[in-house]
Amino acid sequence: MRKAMKVRLDPTAEQKQLLAKQFGCARFWWNRSLGLQYKTRSTQGRWLKRTELNAMLPQLKKELPWLKTDCYSQVLQATSKHLEQALKNWFEGRAKKPRFKAKSNKQSISFPQNVLVISNHRSAFPSVLKRRGVAAQIKVPKVGLIDAKFTKEIEGIIKTVTISVTPSGKYYASIGLDLGDKEVKQSTDGAITGIDLGLKDYVTCHNGTDSYSVKHPKWLKRHERNLRYQQKQLSRRKKGSSRRNKARLLVARVHEKLSNARQDFLHKLSRKITALSQVVVVENLNIKGMVKKRCDPAEVPSAPERAPRHRKLSKAIAQSGWGMFLNFLDYKLKHKGGVLVEIDRFFPSSKLCSNCGHKYQELELSEREWTCSACMKKHSRDENAAKNIRVEGMRILGLGHSPRGDDVRLGTCSEQLSVKRVPTESLS
Ligand SMILES: [Zn+2]
């Protein structure tokens, strides 16, 4: 089983320069190979394989010696691998089209091996841990020993280390760990929770007996207002001026705060839900225009067409980080041997009566409460949806029956179950 942990790094000025060189080389290689990919795609109608890209490196290093002296060779190979994955994620509808990288954005490089973690403070672990983390060092090729702060003990074997720097100048290492063959056996034996993701409340959960909902965090709006203000300031500054650079840093900092706060909220919420349930059923909301067709980028003749998106709703969805939330739920459940069930987004979870199965076709988005005309039961919209989602998940797992109407298309559920989520390592 794989796991990732993120630690803060504190490189010296000299190390920052050495890292910057490697960031630069990796960025150069990414942009060059991405350009080649798009060019090959338009002239030959195919994508280059990773091995073809890597085969160009020795010649390129002869032309550009700094690519060899400044950068650890495996960093470039890892970049080719990431590009391949990025193109694949794009085609499988999990991510946006890969873009060219700019120096002003977040920079990152991956070391697939030869990274060591050295800690001299093992004995002091529990007490120091609580206050400020444990001092340790990470040995990185071509850079040396970089000071790091650990807040958790390392479990398992280090597989890859990704070093990144945010636009505001914070350095991090994301360490991919292999926990060995400790495969947790998946079981559906336990509490089953259905979750309705909503625009009014963030989530509404139902576990068979009780329902509870969690509101959208308040800071979201505040940070977003701040972000809009800072971006406006940035747009007023003259290009290339030092005031523009300062404004850029401020924008980057708000972005960071927003993303940290969101991740914190989603981690806590998903931890709470997974602690209380063995099976979690959610709706697959097609957040990034999830495309059903899955194929190899090398074989794809053209980009699949995406469904037109509803502007206002899609913005709200993206901002609430639902895709990330489902990823967190997925890996947290996997770690405890639980199951995440994603049901078809066309399942009419809001329109079905969870009591008798009657379908209220005319339900409007503004109707928060409604009464079933068949059995006269009064429903709260989100709670009713959570109940239906839960029962539909049980039906897919073969644990019960669904009140699903006959006019709903069937046969997509097994496909939905096997939808692969983005690996957790790529989150950090
Ligand atoms: Zn009813």
Boltz pocket constraint, residues with backbone or C-beta under 6 A from the ligand:
constraints:
  - pocket:
      binder: B
      contacts: [[A, 353], [A, 354], [A, 355], [A, 356], [A, 357], [A, 358], [A, 372], [A, 373], [A, 374], [A, 375], [A, 376], [A, 377]]
      max_distance: 6.0
